[in-house]
Every structure is written in C-alpha cells, then in structure tokens.
Amino acid sequence: SVPPPRTAPGGHLLMPGTHVVIQGLTKLPAFNGQSGHVDKLDEATGRYSVILTDPAPGVPKHAKVKADNLRVLGAPPPPPLFAPLLEAPGAAFAGLGSMPATPEYYGHAGLSPLRLTQLL
C-alpha cells in the first residue's frame, strides 16, 4: 500500500500548472534549483511530476519529486473562461432564489410571455 501523497507547505495539494522550484534533494542534487510547473500527481508513488522550465545540461525535462522537496513560486493560472464548472447542477444559482429554466418576459398584461430560445 502506497502512503497518501504529502501536501505542499500549508497542507494543500499542488494543482497542475503550479510554478515550483526543486530543493533539498540529496540523491540527485543536479535537480536542486531547477524550476518548473506541476504536471500531475503520480498517486502510485506519491510524487509530483514536474515539467522543468529550463533544465540544466544533462538534466531530464521531467522530474518526479516529493512535495517536501518543492517550493511553490506561484499559483497555477486560472482556468479559461470557457472551462466547464465543477459544481453540482443548479449550484451556480444557489442563493438566488427560484429561477425559471427559461427566462421569460411578461411585458404588458394580457400578452403571452416571450421566451429566450437562443443566445447569439
């Protein structure tokens, strides 16, 4: 059984895209001081796969490093505006009260409602 991955300082898991620098390695000191971006967490080993920004000569472009040996330099970039929301259905409108599935406009009394059927 593999132990759970260590978290970054502050107790948070590192998100893909987080800018980090490698430090404190004793077995492979050539990686110390190298900066890069977290690619993903390898759950089998509990190490982060880091893509190095500008590897030194003879140093591979990827490294698998424990969180204890990573210092965060910057947060990952925000998701693009077109990225899907990771929320439960209806959660985006939580706290706004009830909202009809299709927006309606009731203009003047006695007229049938207009319905929004297409976004341009």
Residue pairs with C-beta under 8 A, 6 or more apart in sequence:
2 43
2 44
2 45
2 46
3 46
4 46
5 13
5 41
5 43
5 46
5 47
5 48
5 67
6 46
6 66
6 67
6 68
7 13
7 14
7 67
8 14
8 18
8 67
8 70
8 72
9 71
9 72
13 41
14 20
14 38
14 41
14 48
14 67
14 70
14 72
15 38
15 75
15 76
16 37
16 38
16 39
16 40
16 76
17 37
17 38
17 76
17 77
18 37
18 38
18 72
18 74
18 75
18 76
19 35
19 36
19 37
19 72
19 73
19 74
19 75
19 76
20 35
20 36
20 37
20 38
20 48
20 50
20 70
20 71
20 72
20 73
21 33
21 34
21 35
21 36
21 70
21 71
21 73
22 31
22 32
22 33
22 34
22 35
22 36
22 50
22 63
22 65
22 69
22 70
23 32
23 33
23 69
23 70
23 71
24 32
24 68
24 69
25 31
25 32
25 65
25 69
30 56
30 58
30 59
31 59
31 63
31 65
34 52
34 53
34 54
34 55
34 56
34 59
34 63
35 52
35 53
35 54
35 73
36 50
36 51
36 52
36 53
36 63
37 50
37 51
37 53
37 76
38 48
38 49
38 50
38 70
38 76
39 48
39 49
39 50
39 51
39 62
40 48
40 49
41 47
41 48
41 49
42 48
42 49
42 64
45 64
46 66
47 64
47 65
47 66
48 64
48 65
48 66
48 67
48 70
49 62
49 63
49 64
50 62
50 63
50 64
50 65
50 70
51 61
51 62
52 59
52 60
52 61
52 62
52 63
55 61
85 92
93 99
102 115
102 116
102 117
103 115
103 116
104 113
104 114
104 115
104 116
105 113
105 114
106 113
107 114
